[in-house]
Amino acid sequence: MSMKLESVVPFGRSFDEYQLMFNLAGDDLSKNILGVGDGPASFNAEMLKRGHPVTSLDPLYELSGKEIERQFYRVVDDVIQQVKATSESWVWAYHKSPDDLRENREKALRTFVKDYDSGKQQGRYRIGELPKLDGIKDESYDLAICSHFLFLYSDHFDCAFHQSAIHEMLRVASEIRVFPLLTLNGEYSPYVEPVIQALRANGFAAGIKKVAYELQRGGNEMLLARHP
Ligand SMILES: C[S@@+](CC[C@H](N)C(=O)[O-])C[C@H]1O[C@@H](n2cnc3c(N)ncnc32)[C@H](O)[C@@H]1O
């Protein structure tokens, strides 16, 4: 499989997908959660409906909801076309087909856009970007999660970026989870092992956990790390 993307794509996933990608269970949902690079995911909006407000951080939040929507529709046809052309590289279980995937991404975007303006006013959507989470105090979150940015864009961001970004997430949160561990080409990111080694060398507990979500074939693992 080879996906050719010029830049990071503003695709968002749902609460249900976040729950599966990050093994969110038990008291996880009542934790103080920071979603890093949440983009137009509906996780934040759906968590609010469940009575658990979370904070999402993304450079995309400089834009208005309309502009984010426009960015999505500028690329969605091309991305779905590329997925269709590499259909065997994807697992059609959670999403039943490329068209179903598109519908689910549109649904998440609609839910996000509806919540975006009030969420911004309430401080639930904040402008920010890795590798430096300025203005966030040490360990002010129980859990920081990052979906479909780190490791996925290994061709765009180098190992040093990944090392700094992941250590920064652990500065602001007691525990972090990152999904997936694959690159856009469906290969295991070359940065996973060096990142784990560096985390352990710095005294953090770090490892890989299997999860019950797989869209990129073989992409059913997350990185989990926490303070000792
Ligand atoms: C593919 S989207 C994934 C959105 C969401 N996490 C999800 O899985 O549904 C990747 C997101 O990473 C964001 N991003 C790009 N550069 C970033 C950076 N340096 N730090 C944090 N997020 C970044 C993009 O704006 C985009 O919203």
The ligand as an SDF file (V2000), in Angstrom:
LIG
                    3D

 27 29  0  0  0  0  0  0  0  0999 V2000
   -5.2160   12.6070   10.4540 C   0  0  0  0  0  0  0  0  0  0  0  0
   -5.7170   13.8870   11.5610 S   0  0  0  0  0  0  0  0  0  0  0  0
   -6.2520   12.9090   12.9530 C   0  0  0  0  0  0  0  0  0  0  0  0
   -7.2780   13.6130   13.7780 C   0  0  0  0  0  0  0  0  0  0  0  0
   -7.7330   12.8570   15.0240 C   0  0  0  0  0  0  0  0  0  0  0  0
   -6.6420   12.6470   15.9560 N   0  0  0  0  0  0  0  0  0  0  0  0
   -8.3480   11.5420   14.6780 C   0  0  0  0  0  0  0  0  0  0  0  0
   -7.6510   10.5090   14.7250 O   0  0  0  0  0  0  0  0  0  0  0  0
   -9.5190   11.5090   14.3260 O   0  0  0  0  0  0  0  0  0  0  0  0
   -4.1320   14.4870   12.1040 C   0  0  0  0  0  0  0  0  0  0  0  0
   -4.2250   15.7740   12.8860 C   0  0  0  0  0  0  0  0  0  0  0  0
   -2.9180   16.1360   13.3290 O   0  0  0  0  0  0  0  0  0  0  0  0
   -2.8690   17.5510   13.3580 C   0  0  0  0  0  0  0  0  0  0  0  0
   -1.4630   18.0380   13.4140 N   0  0  0  0  0  0  0  0  0  0  0  0
   -0.6620   18.4240   12.3980 C   0  0  0  0  0  0  0  0  0  0  0  0
    0.5250   18.8410   12.8700 N   0  0  0  0  0  0  0  0  0  0  0  0
    0.4630   18.7230   14.2310 C   0  0  0  0  0  0  0  0  0  0  0  0
    1.3820   19.0000   15.2860 C   0  0  0  0  0  0  0  0  0  0  0  0
    2.6070   19.4650   15.0460 N   0  0  0  0  0  0  0  0  0  0  0  0
    0.9860   18.7460   16.5470 N   0  0  0  0  0  0  0  0  0  0  0  0
   -0.2580   18.2570   16.8110 C   0  0  0  0  0  0  0  0  0  0  0  0
   -1.1540   17.9750   15.8440 N   0  0  0  0  0  0  0  0  0  0  0  0
   -0.8070   18.2010   14.5680 C   0  0  0  0  0  0  0  0  0  0  0  0
   -3.5810   17.9510   12.0920 C   0  0  0  0  0  0  0  0  0  0  0  0
   -3.9890   19.3040   12.1230 O   0  0  0  0  0  0  0  0  0  0  0  0
   -4.7410   16.9560   12.0680 C   0  0  0  0  0  0  0  0  0  0  0  0
   -5.8870   17.4830   12.6690 O   0  0  0  0  0  0  0  0  0  0  0  0
  1  2  1  0
  2  3  1  0
  2 10  1  0
  3  4  1  0
  4  5  1  0
  5  6  1  0
  5  7  1  0
  7  8  2  0
  7  9  1  0
 10 11  1  0
 11 12  1  0
 11 26  1  0
 12 13  1  0
 13 14  1  0
 13 24  1  0
 14 15  1  0
 14 23  1  0
 15 16  2  0
 16 17  1  0
 17 18  1  0
 17 23  2  0
 18 19  1  0
 18 20  2  0
 20 21  1  0
 21 22  2  0
 22 23  1  0
 24 25  1  0
 24 26  1  0
 26 27  1  0
M  CHG  2   2   1   9  -1
M  END
$$$$
